[in-house]
Amino acid sequence: MLTKAKVQDFLKEIEVDDLVHNFQVMGNDVYIDMTAHSPAMHEKKKLEVAMKQAFATEFGEEVVLKLKIASPEPTEVQQNQIKGKQIPGIQNIIAIASGKGGVGKSTVTTNIAVTLAKMGFKVGVLDADIYGPSIPTMLDTFGDKPLSIEVDGKNLMKPIENYGVKMLSIGYFSGANQAVVWRGPMASKALNQMIRDAHWGELDFLLIDLPPGTGDIHLSIVQEVPVTGAVIVSTPQHIALADVRKGIAMFTMDSINIPVLGLIENMAYFTPEELPDHKYYIFGNQGAQFLAEDLGIPVLGEIPLIQSIRESGDVGRPAALQDGSKIAEIYTKTTQNMIESLVERNKNLPPTEAVKITTMAGCSPKK
């Protein structure tokens, strides 16, 4: 028979008794209230998974563990880690990132944006890929130029709008054959202007399409704006997932500490049009799931490799706009999962402000 003494001894054995502040045993149900070491969502998820695995191994599947994991009180370091100002009218800022290029991050961004708009949210997209902007093409606004409008006596850029999505990109200011050859500070300044010198209005979501990797642009974003959470896009193969680890490690550094809402596996499998029920795992199977489980973050969705997604992006009409289609259904579910993860993040963590970075990767302290 399961007793409270047995559970107490086991908690000491697995060295989590210092985290537990209340527990009860009622038959085969064990109720535990505990506090995580870190407020980060992925750390709390890792703790939950580890606890359930440990209890199942020790007591068997018939014992049901019911956990309630609270966030720790912020330390002085955590309180001083965040500094900056909000963007008026914008509720949630989601950074969409990837460890490496070519994984379809911009395609995922545009499809999530139009899906959010279809759901009735007010949505904006900031194309932060200064050297390879894709948003104007993918949202059928290539060649458009933002207008200047006066707001409260100040001239601001008016974002381009299509499909119910507001957007700004360096692609609106450079020619089709013009390369953007800028050093880091110049690129960061241009990005800052698109953030602060634009009239975004009221937005439920601002999606930031980051360039691949971890560099100046990423640091500029987390210093300048209060990123609510990050979504990581990857393909299933090992080399892409190895870079994903680095991207997640950047967001979870002590000096940045931006919650990772989840991982989206793009090109997860190939489904030919003539065989819609067949799945061919060209780049590997369940790589993202294994990585997400290891890191304690959720998989928000698996996006198949379908020809129509590429064709839709090329002509500037995202595939998620194809009402009733399989891909629209997949993007709707993926977006719903992202929103659920965001709601969980906002419930458990304080609002994020722009990050104050002291010295990192050759970056000077922010004044």
C-alpha positions in Angstrom: 0.0 0.0 0.0 1.3 3.5 -0.9 1.9 5.6 2.1 2.9 9.2 2.7 6.2 8.0 4.4 7.1 6.0 1.2 6.5 9.0 -1.0 8.5 11.3 1.3 11.5 8.9 1.3 11.3 8.7 -2.5 11.3 12.5 -2.8 14.5 12.6 -0.7 16.0 9.9 -2.8 15.5 11.7 -6.1 16.6 15.0 -4.4 13.5 17.1 -5.0 12.2 17.3 -1.4 13.6 20.9 -1.2 11.3 21.9 -4.0 8.1 20.3 -2.5 6.1 22.4 -0.1 3.0 20.2 0.1 2.0 16.7 -0.8 -0.9 14.3 0.0 -1.5 10.7 -0.7 -5.1 9.5 -1.3 -5.2 5.9 -2.3 -3.1 5.6 -5.5 -3.4 9.4 -6.2 -0.4 11.5 -5.2 -0.9 15.3 -5.1 2.3 17.3 -5.0 2.7 21.1 -4.9 6.3 22.1 -5.8 8.3 25.1 -7.0 10.6 24.9 -10.0 14.2 26.1 -10.0 13.5 28.4 -12.9 10.3 30.3 -14.2 11.2 29.2 -17.7 8.4 27.1 -19.3 10.8 24.5 -20.7 12.4 24.0 -17.3 9.1 23.5 -15.6 8.1 21.0 -18.4 11.3 19.1 -17.9 10.7 18.9 -14.2 7.1 17.6 -14.8 8.3 14.9 -17.3 11.1 13.8 -15.0 8.8 13.5 -12.0 6.2 11.5 -13.8 8.8 9.1 -15.2 10.4 8.7 -11.8 7.1 7.9 -10.1 6.0 5.5 -12.8 9.4 3.6 -12.5 9.3 3.5 -8.7 5.6 2.8 -8.0 4.1 1.6 -11.3 1.6 2.9 -13.7 -1.3 2.5 -11.3 0.0 5.4 -9.2 -1.4 8.7 -10.5 0.9 11.7 -9.9 -1.0 15.0 -9.9 1.6 17.9 -10.0 1.2 21.6 -9.5 4.4 23.4 -10.3 4.8 27.0 -9.4 7.3 29.5 -10.6 10.0 30.7 -8.1 9.9 34.2 -6.7 12.1 36.4 -9.0 15.6 37.0 -7.6 17.3 40.4 -7.6 19.3 39.3 -10.7 16.1 38.3 -12.6 14.4 41.6 -11.6 17.4 43.6 -12.9 17.8 41.5 -16.0 14.9 43.1 -18.0 14.8 46.7 -19.0 13.1 48.7 -21.7 9.8 50.1 -23.0 6.8 48.5 -24.5 5.5 49.2 -28.0 2.2 51.0 -27.4 -0.8 49.0 -28.6 1.0 45.7 -29.1 -0.1 42.9 -26.8 2.2 40.0 -27.7 5.5 39.9 -29.7 6.5 36.5 -31.0 10.0 35.9 -32.4 10.0 33.2 -35.0 13.5 31.8 -35.4 15.5 28.9 -36.8 19.0 27.6 -36.1 19.8 27.4 -39.8 18.6 28.8 -43.1 16.4 26.9 -45.6 14.0 25.4 -43.1 11.0 27.4 -44.3 10.8 29.9 -41.4 9.4 32.7 -43.4 6.8 30.4 -45.0 5.7 29.3 -41.5 5.6 32.9 -40.3 3.3 34.1 -43.1 1.0 31.1 -42.8 0.7 31.6 -39.0 0.1 35.3 -39.6 -2.8 34.8 -42.0 -4.2 32.0 -39.8 -4.3 34.4 -36.8 -6.0 37.0 -39.0 -8.6 34.5 -40.1 -9.3 33.8 -36.4 -10.1 37.4 -35.9 -6.9 38.6 -34.3 -5.1 41.9 -35.2 -1.7 40.8 -36.6 1.5 42.4 -37.8 4.7 40.9 -39.3 8.1 42.5 -39.0 10.6 41.1 -41.5 13.8 41.2 -39.5 15.8 39.3 -42.1 17.6 42.4 -43.4 19.9 40.6 -45.8 17.3 38.2 -47.3 13.7 39.6 -46.9 11.0 37.2 -48.0 7.8 38.7 -46.5 7.0 41.1 -49.4 7.0 38.2 -51.9 5.2 35.7 -49.7 2.4 38.2 -48.8 2.0 39.6 -52.3 3.2 43.1 -51.5 6.5 43.1 -53.5 7.1 46.6 -55.0 4.8 48.4 -52.5 6.2 51.4 -50.6 5.1 52.3 -47.0 3.5 55.8 -46.8 4.3 58.4 -44.3 1.5 59.5 -41.9 1.4 62.0 -39.1 0.5 60.7 -35.7 0.5 63.1 -32.7 2.7 65.6 -34.6 5.2 62.9 -35.6 5.8 61.5 -39.1 5.7 57.7 -39.0 5.7 54.8 -41.5 2.4 53.2 -42.2 2.9 49.4 -42.6 1.8 47.7 -45.8 -1.4 45.6 -45.3 -2.7 42.5 -47.1 -4.8 39.6 -46.1 -5.6 41.4 -42.8 -1.9 41.5 -41.9 0.2 44.6 -41.4 3.9 44.3 -42.4 7.2 46.1 -42.7 10.3 44.8 -44.4 13.6 46.2 -45.7 12.4 44.7 -49.0 10.0 47.6 -49.4 13.0 50.0 -49.4 15.5 48.2 -51.6 15.2 47.3 -55.3 14.7 43.8 -56.6 18.3 43.4 -57.7 19.8 45.6 -55.0 21.9 43.8 -52.3 21.8 45.1 -48.8 25.5 45.4 -47.8 25.5 46.7 -44.3 27.5 46.2 -41.2 25.7 45.1 -38.0 25.1 48.5 -36.5 23.6 49.9 -39.7 21.3 46.8 -40.0 20.3 47.2 -36.4 19.5 50.9 -36.9 17.2 50.1 -39.9 15.4 47.4 -37.8 15.0 49.8 -34.9 13.4 52.4 -37.3 10.9 49.8 -38.6 9.9 49.0 -35.0 9.9 52.5 -33.4 9.2 54.8 -36.3 6.1 52.9 -37.6 2.5 53.3 -36.7 1.5 49.7 -36.0 -1.7 50.6 -34.2 -3.5 48.1 -32.0 -2.1 44.5 -32.5 -2.9 41.3 -30.7 0.3 39.7 -32.2 3.4 41.1 -33.8 5.4 38.2 -35.4 9.1 38.9 -36.0 10.6 36.8 -38.8 14.2 36.6 -37.6 17.1 35.7 -39.9 18.7 32.2 -39.4 21.4 31.7 -36.8 22.3 33.8 -33.7 23.8 37.2 -34.4 23.6 41.0 -34.3 19.9 41.1 -35.4 18.8 38.7 -32.7 20.6 40.7 -30.1 19.1 43.9 -31.4 15.6 42.5 -31.2 15.8 41.2 -27.7 17.5 44.5 -26.5 14.9 46.7 -28.3 11.5 45.1 -27.9 9.7 43.1 -25.1 9.6 39.6 -26.8 6.8 37.6 -25.2 8.1 34.3 -26.5 9.9 32.5 -29.2 8.8 29.8 -31.7 11.6 27.7 -33.3 11.2 26.3 -36.8 13.3 23.3 -37.9 13.3 20.4 -40.4 13.7 16.9 -39.0 17.2 16.0 -40.1 20.0 15.8 -37.5 22.1 18.8 -38.8 19.1 21.1 -38.6 18.2 20.0 -35.1 21.8 20.5 -33.9 21.5 24.1 -34.9 18.1 24.3 -33.2 19.7 23.5 -29.9 22.0 26.5 -30.3 19.0 28.8 -31.1 17.1 27.6 -28.1 20.2 28.0 -25.9 20.4 31.6 -27.0 16.9 32.4 -25.9 17.3 30.6 -22.6 20.6 32.3 -21.6 20.4 34.0 -18.2 21.0 37.4 -19.8 18.2 36.9 -22.3 15.7 34.4 -20.7 12.9 34.6 -23.3 10.4 31.7 -23.0 10.4 29.2 -25.9 6.8 28.6 -26.7 7.5 25.5 -28.8 9.0 23.9 -31.9 7.5 23.6 -35.3 8.7 20.8 -37.5 8.5 22.0 -41.1 8.8 19.6 -44.1 8.1 16.8 -41.5 7.0 14.4 -44.2 6.1 14.3 -47.9 2.6 13.6 -49.1 2.1 13.4 -52.9 -1.1 15.0 -54.2 -2.3 11.7 -55.8 -1.7 9.8 -52.5 -3.0 12.2 -49.8 -3.0 9.5 -47.1 0.7 8.5 -47.6 3.6 9.9 -45.6 7.2 9.7 -46.8 9.7 10.8 -44.1 12.3 12.2 -46.5 14.3 14.1 -43.9 13.9 11.7 -41.0 11.1 10.7 -38.6 10.3 12.3 -35.3 13.6 14.2 -34.9 11.8 17.3 -33.6 9.7 15.3 -31.1 12.8 13.6 -29.6 14.5 17.0 -29.3 11.5 18.7 -27.9 11.1 16.0 -25.3 14.7 16.2 -24.4 14.5 20.0 -23.9 11.1 20.0 -22.2 9.3 22.1 -24.8 6.2 21.3 -26.8 6.0 20.4 -30.5 3.4 22.9 -31.8 2.9 21.3 -35.2 4.2 19.1 -38.0 4.0 20.8 -41.4 4.2 18.5 -44.4 6.2 19.0 -47.5 3.5 19.8 -50.0 4.0 21.3 -53.5 1.1 23.7 -53.0 2.8 25.4 -50.0 5.8 26.3 -52.1 3.6 27.4 -55.0 1.4 29.5 -52.7 4.4 31.3 -51.2 5.9 32.0 -54.7 2.7 33.7 -55.9 2.1 35.6 -52.6 -1.0 33.8 -51.3 -0.2 31.7 -48.3 -1.4 28.1 -48.4 -3.3 28.6 -45.1 -5.8 30.8 -47.0 -7.0 27.7 -48.8 -10.2 27.2 -46.7 -11.1 23.5 -46.3 -7.8 22.2 -47.3 -5.6 19.8 -45.3 -2.8 22.4 -45.0 -5.2 25.1 -43.7 -6.4 22.6 -41.1 -2.8 21.8 -40.1 -1.8 25.5 -39.8 -5.0 26.2 -37.8 -4.1 23.5 -35.3 -0.5 24.6 -35.1 -1.5 28.2 -34.5 -4.0 27.1 -31.8 -1.2 25.2 -30.1 1.0 28.3 -30.2 -1.8 30.4 -28.6 -2.3 27.8 -25.9 1.4 27.8 -25.1 1.4 31.6 -25.1 -1.6 31.7 -22.7 0.3 29.2 -20.4 3.4 31.5 -20.6 1.4 34.6 -19.7 -0.3 32.9 -16.8 2.9 31.7 -15.2 5.5 34.4 -16.1 5.6 38.2 -15.7 5.4 40.4 -18.8 8.7 40.5 -20.7 10.4 43.8 -21.5 13.3 44.5 -23.7 16.4 42.7 -22.5 19.4 44.5 -21.2 22.5 42.7 -22.5 25.8 43.6 -20.8 28.5 42.2 -23.0 27.9 39.3 -25.4 29.5 38.2 -28.7 31.4 41.5 -29.1 28.2 43.6 -28.4 28.7 46.8 -26.4 26.6 47.4 -23.3 23.3 49.2 -24.0 23.4 52.8 -22.6 
